[in-house]
């Protein structure tokens, strides 16, 4: 996985890795898609706390939007940029 160095400087290594995983999972930018947090943890080897803080950084920086859909609720992501 090749990471964008400018993005790493802007938001950090873990959020950049997470954004790369989300982009790989998404079919197109601007549409919500399901991606369970448990699956992200398995694929990224991040701890839940690090995942949650990385998601918050990505939301605050305007890179992603999230919402819970379904029962049981699954996190859906939308990549904004």
LUMNUSE-320814 format. One record per residue (C-alpha): residue in three letters; x, y, z. Coordinates in nm, 3 decimals. Each point is the difference from the previous one (the first is absolute). Layout:
<recs>
type->ALA&east->X&north->Y&up->Z
...
</recs>
This chain:
<recs>
type->UNK&east->0.000&north->0.000&up->0.000
type->UNK&east->0.145&north->0.333&up->-0.107
type->UNK&east->-0.092&north->0.296&up->0.222
type->UNK&east->-0.021&north->0.367&up->-0.088
type->UNK&east->0.276&north->0.174&up->0.197
type->UNK&east->-0.182&north->0.336&up->0.000
type->UNK&east->-0.311&north->-0.166&up->0.142
type->UNK&east->0.209&north->-0.174&up->0.268
type->UNK&east->0.139&north->0.339&up->0.104
type->UNK&east->-0.349&north->0.154&up->0.004
type->UNK&east->-0.202&north->-0.263&up->0.192
type->UNK&east->0.247&north->-0.266&up->0.117
type->UNK&east->0.099&north->-0.354&up->-0.098
type->UNK&east->-0.296&north->-0.193&up->0.144
type->UNK&east->-0.271&north->0.219&up->-0.153
type->UNK&east->0.184&north->-0.017&up->-0.334
type->UNK&east->0.015&north->-0.380&up->0.014
type->UNK&east->-0.368&north->-0.008&up->0.091
type->UNK&east->-0.091&north->0.233&up->-0.287
type->UNK&east->0.193&north->-0.223&up->-0.240
type->UNK&east->-0.196&north->-0.305&up->0.121
type->UNK&east->-0.328&north->0.186&up->-0.037
type->UNK&east->0.086&north->0.116&up->-0.352
type->UNK&east->0.092&north->-0.356&up->-0.094
type->UNK&east->-0.335&north->-0.124&up->0.133
type->UNK&east->-0.217&north->0.270&up->-0.159
type->UNK&east->-0.143&north->-0.031&up->-0.349
type->UNK&east->-0.012&north->0.376&up->-0.061
type->UNK&east->0.063&north->0.324&up->0.184
type->UNK&east->-0.314&north->0.166&up->0.132
type->UNK&east->-0.211&north->-0.311&up->0.068
type->UNK&east->-0.052&north->-0.176&up->0.333
type->UNK&east->0.129&north->-0.356&up->0.024
type->UNK&east->-0.001&north->-0.251&up->0.289
type->UNK&east->0.324&north->-0.094&up->0.173
type->UNK&east->-0.024&north->-0.157&up->0.345
type->UNK&east->0.241&north->0.137&up->0.258
type->UNK&east->0.091&north->-0.357&up->0.100
type->UNK&east->0.112&north->-0.068&up->-0.357
type->UNK&east->0.206&north->0.320&up->-0.005
type->UNK&east->0.168&north->-0.107&up->0.324
type->UNK&east->0.086&north->-0.339&up->-0.150
type->UNK&east->0.131&north->0.145&up->-0.326
type->UNK&east->0.194&north->0.290&up->0.150
type->UNK&east->0.115&north->-0.157&up->0.328
type->UNK&east->-0.105&north->0.322&up->0.180
type->UNK&east->-0.137&north->-0.005&up->0.351
type->UNK&east->-0.358&north->0.125&up->0.042
type->UNK&east->0.113&north->0.318&up->0.176
type->UNK&east->0.246&north->0.087&up->-0.277
type->UNK&east->-0.269&north->-0.075&up->-0.260
type->UNK&east->-0.252&north->0.229&up->0.171
type->UNK&east->0.250&north->0.286&up->0.035
type->UNK&east->0.107&north->-0.042&up->-0.364
type->UNK&east->-0.363&north->0.008&up->-0.115
type->UNK&east->-0.056&north->0.316&up->0.203
type->UNK&east->0.305&north->0.168&up->-0.158
type->UNK&east->-0.122&north->-0.093&up->-0.348
type->UNK&east->-0.347&north->0.138&up->0.075
type->UNK&east->0.137&north->0.323&up->0.150
type->UNK&east->0.230&north->0.052&up->-0.299
type->UNK&east->-0.292&north->-0.050&up->-0.240
type->UNK&east->0.123&north->-0.320&up->-0.165
type->UNK&east->-0.288&north->-0.230&up->0.099
type->UNK&east->-0.357&north->-0.007&up->0.127
type->UNK&east->-0.150&north->-0.294&up->0.191
type->UNK&east->-0.344&north->-0.127&up->0.094
type->UNK&east->-0.139&north->-0.314&up->0.161
type->UNK&east->-0.247&north->-0.200&up->-0.209
type->UNK&east->-0.191&north->-0.320&up->0.070
type->UNK&east->-0.065&north->-0.230&up->0.291
type->UNK&east->0.250&north->-0.085&up->0.132
type->UNK&east->0.147&north->0.336&up->-0.101
type->UNK&east->0.292&north->-0.007&up->-0.241
type->UNK&east->0.212&north->0.308&up->-0.058
type->UNK&east->-0.032&north->0.138&up->-0.351
type->UNK&east->0.265&north->0.236&up->-0.133
type->UNK&east->0.000&north->0.269&up->-0.266
type->UNK&east->0.331&north->0.131&up->-0.130
type->UNK&east->-0.026&north->0.373&up->-0.056
type->UNK&east->0.347&north->0.073&up->-0.142
</recs>
